[in-house]
Amino acid sequence: MKNYKLFAVLIAAAALAISASPAHAQAVEAAEAAEVAAPIISKVISTVAPKKRPQDGWLKAEVIRADANTIIVSERDNERMIHTYTYGPQIKDKMQAMADKGGYQYGDKVSILVSPENTTVALKIFGKPSKPL
């Protein structure tokens, strides 16, 4: 019986000694941990591409929506590029009269002269409006 008691005490002592020792991950010093946690930057890239504007100020587009105050168009070359323009003072009355008659409809092809100072103002708009349904 003494052998079993001695054996149980030795097993309990070994288990206690193993569980009390620090793990290897806990033994790493703070300076080494800071080196490991620092991010590595290999190359910085720009995620925002600058908007490409037409060289001569003319934009070829298709109408998405048009009313008496604004026109929303998508570029013909890139349908994902959507622009909203207000009308300049020289074409505001013309666009109001055109909107009263039905105006531009979805899919109409237009060419828009954009103001160089304010890129959200349309100075001239060329294109034949389709007949409303």
N, C-alpha and C positions, 0 to 999 in steps of 0.2 A: 503494500500500500504506500510505502514511502516513495517508491519509484514514480507512482502516478502523481502524487502531490508535488514532487520535485519537478517532474516533467511539465505540469500545468503552470507552475511558477516560472519556469524558464521560458515557456511560450508567451506568457503574459508580459514578462520583462522584455522580451525581444520585440513584441508588438508595440509596447510603449516606447521603446527606444527608436524604432523606425518611424512611428507617427510623430514624434517630437522633433525630429531633424527637419531643417528647412528644405523646401523644394528648390530645385535648381533655378527655376524662374524667379523665385523670391530673392535669390542670392545676387542677382545682377545689381550693380551699383547704379546710382541715379544718373551719372554722366553717361554711362553706356546706354541706359534706357533712352536718354534724350537723343543720342546719336541714331539709335534704331528708329525712333518715332519721327524724325525729321523727314519731310517729304523731299523727293528728288525731282527737280524741275529740269527737264532736258531741253525744251524749246517752248517759247512763248509765241502763241499765234493769235491773230485778231479774229474774233468770232463774228463781228459785225462788218459786213461788206458795205462800202459806200454805195449810195444810190447812183445808178447810171442815168444820166440825163442826155437827151438828144443834143448833138453838137450844135445844130443851128436853131434850136428852140422849138422845132416841130416834133410832135409826138403822134405817131400813127397808132390808133386805138380802136376798140370796139366799145360801144355804149353798153353799160350795165343798167344805169338808171339816169334819167334826166328830168329836171323840172325847171321852173322859172328862175330859181336861184343858183342851183348847182348842177354839175354833171359828174357822174361817176363812171370811169372807164377802166378797161384793162388793156394793157399793151398788146399789140398784135404779135410781136416777137416772143413775148413771155406772158402768158395769160395769168400767171400768179401775181404779177405786178399790177396792183390796183391803185388808181389815183383819183382823188376828188378835187375838182376845180370849181371855184366861184367865177362868175363872169365879170370881166372888166367893165368899166363904165361905158365904153364905146359900143359894146355888144349886148348890154343888159336889156335894152328895149327890144332889140331884134329877137333875142331869146325868149322874152316874155310873149311876143306876138307869135313866135313859133310854137311855144308851149300851149297857147290858146287854141291853135289849130291841130294839136295832137303831138307835136314835138318829136324828138328822137325816141325811138323804141329800142328795146333790148336787141343787140346784135348789129345795129347800124354801124357802118364804118365811118370814122371821122378822123380828121387831122386837126390837131390843136396847137396853136402857137402859145407857148408858155412865156410869161413875163420873166425876164432874167433876174430882176430884183426880188420878186415875190413868186416863188415857184408854185403857189396854189391859186394863182389868178390866170385865167385863160383870156388872152387878148383877141384871138380870132379862132373861129371854128369853121372848118370846111367839111362838108359831107351832106349827102342827100338824106333827109329824114324819110323813113318809110311811112306808109299810110297806116293810121291806127286801126285796130280791129273793130 
